[in-house]
Amino acid sequence: MLHGVTLGEVEEIWYGSDQFRIQGWIVKPPEFANAINHDYPGADMPDLMRGVDEMLSRGYIDQDNLFVYGCSGGGILTTYIVGNTDRFTAASANCPIVNWMSATPTGSAGP
């Protein structure tokens, strides 16, 4: 089932809290950043919609009460989603960078 798929490197971590020793996992997705290079957020939306469709087909979510939320990169994706589909009842786009020119100190998004 995973033939030809490169899985991300998994790293186990442990850290302390006031009362407990907590276990965590870091999963590093291979080539993830490059997969959306020069095509963000457009390349992510079909993947996200397929995930929504899968959850709908399993009966986990109500198609008449879909909500989308995102912050930072997810906020950008949220604004893209609401501009390209009316499937969601409400959306919360938090802290998206919607003006790339003002997001860089030189006023240029390019190298």
URBEL-V708105 format. One record per pair of residues at least 24 apart in sequence whose ideal C-beta (glycine too) atoms are under 10 Angstrom apart, sorted by the first residue. I is the first residue (numbers start at 1). J is the second residue. If there is no record, write none. Layout:
[[I & J] [I & J]]
This chain:
[[5 & 30] [6 & 30] [6 & 31] [8 & 32] [36 & 73] [40 & 73] [40 & 76] [40 & 77] [40 & 80] [41 & 70] [41 & 73] [41 & 74] [41 & 75] [41 & 76] [41 & 77] [41 & 78] [41 & 79] [41 & 80] [41 & 81] [41 & 84] [41 & 96] [42 & 77] [42 & 80] [42 & 84] [44 & 73] [44 & 74] [44 & 76] [44 & 77] [44 & 80] [44 & 81] [45 & 77] [45 & 80] [45 & 81] [45 & 83] [45 & 84] [45 & 85] [48 & 74] [48 & 77] [48 & 78] [48 & 80] [48 & 81] [49 & 81] [49 & 84] [49 & 85] [49 & 87] [52 & 81] [52 & 85] [52 & 87] [52 & 88] [53 & 87] [56 & 87] [62 & 89] [63 & 87] [63 & 89] [64 & 89] [65 & 89] [65 & 90] [66 & 90] [66 & 91] [67 & 91] [67 & 92] [68 & 92] [68 & 93] [69 & 93] [69 & 94] [70 & 94] [70 & 95] [70 & 96] [71 & 95] [71 & 96] [72 & 96] [72 & 97] [73 & 97] [76 & 100]]
